[in-house]
Amino acid sequence: MLKFDRTQYLSIENGAAQLAASIDEAIGRELDNGMRNIAFWGVGGVAFLNMPAARLLQTASSFPVYVDMGAEAVLTDNVNVGPGTLVVFTSVSGTTKEAITALNFAKAKGARILTLTGAKDVPLSELADITFHNPCADPTSSENFYLQTLFIALSILRRTTSFPQYSRVISELQELPELLVGVKEQFEARALTFADEIKDEQHHIITGHGGTWYEAWYYAMCILEEMQWIWTRPVHASDFFHGTLELLETNTSVWIFKGEDATRPLAERVEKFATTVSSKVRVFDSREFKLPGLSDDVRALVSPIVFAAALERLSTHLERARNHDLTTRRYYKKGNF
């Protein structure tokens, strides 16, 4: 596979998987000590990586969950965040200025802080009450943070509702890193040909549902826009028929991410309509990937992680096909704004 280090990848993702027990112990202590709610205060693209876990808690547990953009929360406040709140921050660098400001704001309100970082001894980890560090960079961070935040949600879920399958789910998730290498291998050929196919296309509508929506949104904003300077229109599948459908013409590029949770019919409805108009409907279906050993319920949970692993292959081939390095920026972290 192009520019892929199997050993390094497995080291990083196995490192994330092995944090399950430590995260569970930390969440247990927080709940024993009076934790009354949890808040995911994301900043930038990593905010999307928190969302499948937050959404799982919102739909499967009555434990209060709040989701805010950290930079906005500092300006508006959230009266539900304070003593008894655990605020979660994820960051590759651990130095994002908006996240540091939001962290200090949450601490001043009396909340406790849990950080997940890709770098060690950085401001976000040093300021936190609880911190977990697993070395990662952009090409490996999505799976890393999706998995760690999923462990947080599963830990809360098993303590706040009936969830007897917890041990089985965690056991299956331990096998995920090796399976994700298989996902990359299965997607490599399509990634190569698709990158060559779209290398000169500048506009794409990208849609998803359930957990896959957050990966669709992340990929549109953080990879295609930030790293490749390609115009995108990310839209949730449930909103597709409330405006976006009017943009479709015979050559409109539409990417549809189809996962395996209960909301899959939303994407299927988009696909059914879009294919009657456009000849450029590109469907990505997590069901097409072989994931031996994973139960259906676990496959549904990890669909966004599977897409993250596969789409990294597309990113690498877009870099090649468009002669545009993924690290090239015009403005990001280059100005004081």
C-alpha positions in Angstrom: 0.0 0.0 0.0 1.2 3.5 -0.9 3.0 5.2 2.0 1.6 2.9 4.7 3.6 1.6 7.6 1.8 -1.4 9.0 3.9 -1.7 12.1 3.5 1.9 13.1 -0.2 1.9 12.4 -0.8 -1.2 14.5 1.3 0.2 17.3 -0.8 3.4 17.4 -4.2 1.8 17.1 -3.4 -1.1 19.5 -2.3 1.6 21.9 -5.7 3.1 21.7 -7.5 -0.3 22.1 -5.4 -1.1 25.1 -6.7 2.0 27.0 -10.2 0.4 27.4 -9.6 -0.8 30.9 -7.8 2.3 32.1 -10.6 4.5 30.7 -13.2 2.3 32.3 -11.5 2.6 35.7 -11.3 6.4 35.4 -15.0 6.7 34.5 -15.9 4.4 37.4 -14.0 6.6 39.8 -15.6 9.7 38.5 -19.1 8.3 38.8 -18.4 7.0 42.3 -17.2 10.5 43.2 -20.4 12.3 42.1 -20.1 12.8 38.4 -23.6 13.9 37.3 -23.1 14.6 33.6 -20.5 14.6 30.8 -19.7 17.2 28.2 -17.8 16.8 25.0 -16.2 20.2 24.2 -14.6 19.8 20.9 -12.5 22.3 18.9 -11.9 21.9 15.2 -12.1 18.6 13.4 -11.5 16.4 16.4 -14.9 17.6 17.7 -16.5 15.3 15.1 -14.5 12.4 16.4 -16.3 12.7 19.8 -19.8 12.7 18.3 -20.5 9.0 17.7 -19.7 8.3 21.4 -21.9 11.3 22.5 -24.7 10.2 20.2 -24.5 6.6 21.6 -25.0 7.9 25.1 -27.8 10.2 24.0 -29.8 7.4 22.4 -29.0 4.5 24.7 -28.6 6.0 28.2 -30.5 8.6 30.3 -27.2 9.9 31.6 -27.0 13.6 30.7 -24.7 14.4 27.8 -23.8 17.9 26.5 -22.0 18.7 23.2 -20.6 22.1 22.6 -18.0 23.8 20.4 -15.4 24.7 22.9 -14.7 28.1 21.5 -18.4 29.0 21.5 -19.0 27.7 25.0 -16.5 30.2 26.3 -18.6 33.0 24.9 -22.1 31.7 25.7 -21.5 29.4 28.7 -23.5 26.3 29.3 -25.3 26.4 32.7 -25.3 22.6 32.8 -21.5 22.4 33.1 -20.0 22.9 36.5 -19.3 20.8 39.6 -20.1 17.2 38.9 -19.4 17.6 35.1 -16.6 15.7 33.4 -15.6 17.7 30.3 -13.8 15.7 27.6 -11.3 17.3 25.2 -9.5 15.5 22.3 -6.4 16.9 20.6 -3.6 15.6 18.4 -1.2 18.3 19.4 -2.5 19.2 22.8 -1.7 22.8 22.1 -4.8 24.2 20.3 -5.3 27.6 21.7 -9.2 27.5 21.6 -9.1 24.2 23.5 -6.8 25.5 26.2 -9.1 28.5 26.7 -12.2 26.3 26.8 -10.5 23.9 29.3 -9.5 26.8 31.6 -13.1 28.1 31.4 -14.6 24.7 32.3 -12.2 24.3 35.2 -13.1 27.8 36.5 -16.8 26.6 36.5 -15.8 23.7 38.8 -15.9 20.9 36.2 -13.3 18.1 36.0 -11.3 17.6 32.8 -10.4 14.5 30.9 -8.1 14.9 27.9 -7.1 12.5 25.2 -4.0 13.7 23.4 -1.6 12.5 20.7 1.4 14.2 22.3 2.9 14.0 25.7 3.5 16.7 28.3 1.5 19.3 26.4 -0.8 22.0 27.9 -4.0 20.1 27.5 -2.6 17.1 29.4 -0.9 19.1 32.0 -4.0 21.1 32.8 -6.3 18.1 33.0 -7.5 16.1 36.0 -7.4 12.9 34.0 -5.4 12.4 30.8 -4.6 9.6 28.4 -1.8 9.9 25.9 -1.5 7.7 22.8 1.0 9.0 20.2 -0.7 9.7 16.9 -0.7 12.1 13.9 -3.3 13.2 11.4 -3.3 9.9 9.3 -4.0 7.8 12.4 -5.8 10.2 14.8 -9.4 9.5 13.7 -9.5 5.8 14.5 -7.5 6.6 17.7 -10.0 9.2 19.1 -13.1 7.5 17.8 -12.1 4.4 19.7 -11.1 6.1 23.0 -14.2 8.2 23.2 -16.3 5.1 22.4 -14.7 3.5 25.5 -15.8 6.4 27.5 -19.4 6.0 26.3 -19.5 2.3 26.8 -18.1 2.6 30.3 -20.9 5.1 31.2 -23.5 3.0 29.4 -22.7 -0.2 31.3 -23.0 1.7 34.6 -26.2 3.6 33.9 -28.3 1.1 32.1 -28.6 -2.6 31.4 -25.7 -3.5 29.1 -24.7 -7.1 29.7 -22.8 -7.3 26.4 -20.1 -4.8 27.6 -17.4 -7.4 28.0 -18.1 -9.0 24.6 -18.1 -5.6 22.9 -14.8 -4.6 24.5 -13.3 -7.9 23.6 -14.2 -7.6 19.9 -13.0 -4.0 19.8 -9.5 -5.3 20.9 -9.3 -7.0 17.6 -10.2 -3.9 15.6 -6.7 -2.6 14.8 -5.7 -5.7 12.8 -9.1 -5.6 11.1 -8.6 -2.0 10.1 -5.4 -2.9 8.3 -7.6 -5.4 6.3 -10.0 -2.5 5.6 -7.2 -0.5 4.1 -6.0 -3.5 2.0 -9.6 -4.0 0.7 -10.0 -0.3 -0.2 -6.6 0.3 -1.7 -7.4 -0.4 -5.3 -10.6 1.6 -5.2 -8.8 4.5 -3.5 -6.2 4.6 -6.3 -8.7 4.6 -9.1 -11.2 7.0 -7.4 -8.4 9.5 -6.6 -7.5 9.5 -10.3 -11.1 9.8 -11.3 -11.8 12.9 -9.2 -8.4 14.6 -9.2 -9.7 17.5 -11.3 -13.2 17.8 -9.7 -13.7 20.7 -7.4 -17.2 20.4 -6.0 -18.7 17.5 -4.1 -21.9 17.0 -2.0 -21.0 14.6 0.9 -23.7 13.0 3.0 -24.0 10.4 5.8 -26.2 9.3 8.6 -25.9 8.2 12.3 -22.2 7.7 13.3 -21.1 7.8 9.6 -22.3 11.4 9.3 -19.5 12.6 11.5 -16.9 10.9 9.5 -18.5 12.3 6.3 -18.4 15.8 7.8 -14.9 15.4 9.1 -13.5 14.1 5.8 -15.2 16.9 3.9 -13.9 19.7 6.1 -10.6 18.5 7.4 -9.3 16.5 4.4 -10.9 17.7 1.2 -11.2 21.4 2.2 -8.2 21.9 4.5 -5.7 19.5 3.1 -6.7 19.5 -0.6 -8.5 22.8 -1.1 -11.5 21.1 -2.7 -15.0 22.7 -2.3 -17.5 20.4 -0.5 -21.1 20.6 0.7 -21.4 18.2 3.7 -25.1 17.6 4.6 -26.7 15.1 6.9 -28.8 12.5 5.0 -31.9 13.6 6.9 -31.5 17.1 5.6 -30.8 16.2 2.1 -34.4 16.5 1.0 -34.7 19.9 2.6 -32.7 22.0 0.2 -29.7 20.2 -1.0 -31.5 18.0 -3.5 -32.2 21.1 -5.6 -28.5 21.3 -6.4 -28.4 18.0 -8.2 -27.8 18.0 -12.0 -26.6 15.2 -14.3 -22.9 15.6 -13.4 -23.2 16.6 -9.7 -20.8 14.6 -7.5 -22.6 13.1 -4.5 -20.8 10.9 -2.0 -23.0 8.7 0.2 -21.6 7.1 3.3 -23.7 4.1 4.3 -23.1 2.6 7.8 -24.8 -0.2 9.6 -26.8 1.4 12.4 -30.6 1.9 12.6 -30.4 5.2 10.6 -29.1 3.5 7.4 -32.5 4.0 5.6 -31.8 7.8 5.6 -28.8 7.1 3.3 -30.7 4.6 1.2 -33.4 7.2 0.5 -30.7 9.7 -0.7 -29.2 7.0 -2.9 -32.5 6.1 -4.4 -33.2 9.6 -5.4 -29.7 10.9 -6.4 -29.1 8.0 -8.8 -32.2 9.1 -10.8 -30.6 12.5 -11.5 -26.8 12.3 -11.3 -24.3 9.9 -13.0 -21.7 10.7 -10.4 -23.2 9.2 -7.2 -20.4 7.6 -5.3 -21.5 5.1 -2.6 -19.3 4.0 0.2 -20.8 1.1 2.2 -19.2 -0.2 5.4 -21.1 -3.5 4.8 -18.8 -4.2 1.9 -15.8 -4.6 4.2 -14.9 -8.0 5.7 -14.6 -7.7 9.4 -14.2 -11.3 10.6 -15.1 -11.8 14.3 -17.2 -8.6 14.7 -20.9 -9.0 15.7 -23.5 -7.0 13.9 -23.9 -4.6 16.9 -20.2 -3.9 17.0 -20.0 -3.4 13.2 -22.7 -0.8 13.6 -20.7 1.0 16.4 -17.5 1.0 14.4 -18.7 2.1 11.0 -17.2 5.6 11.3 -13.9 4.0 12.4 -14.0 1.7 9.4 -14.6 4.7 7.1 -11.8 6.6 8.7 -9.3 3.8 8.0 -10.4 3.4 4.4 -10.5 7.1 3.6 -7.0 7.6 4.7 -6.1 5.5 1.7 -8.0 7.9 -0.5 -6.3 10.9 1.1 -2.9 9.4 0.3 -3.8 8.7 -3.3 -5.4 12.2 -3.7 -2.1 13.6 -2.5 -0.3 11.7 -5.3 -2.9 12.2 -8.1 -3.3 16.0 -7.4 0.4 16.6 -6.6 -0.8 18.4 -3.4 0.9 17.4 -0.2 -1.6 16.8 2.7 0.5 19.0 4.9 0.5 22.1 2.7 -1.5 25.0 4.1 -2.1 28.6 3.1 -3.4 30.0 6.3 -3.9 27.3 9.0 -1.7 28.0 12.0 0.2 30.6 9.9 -1.6 33.8 11.1 -2.7 35.4 14.3 -6.4 35.2 13.8 
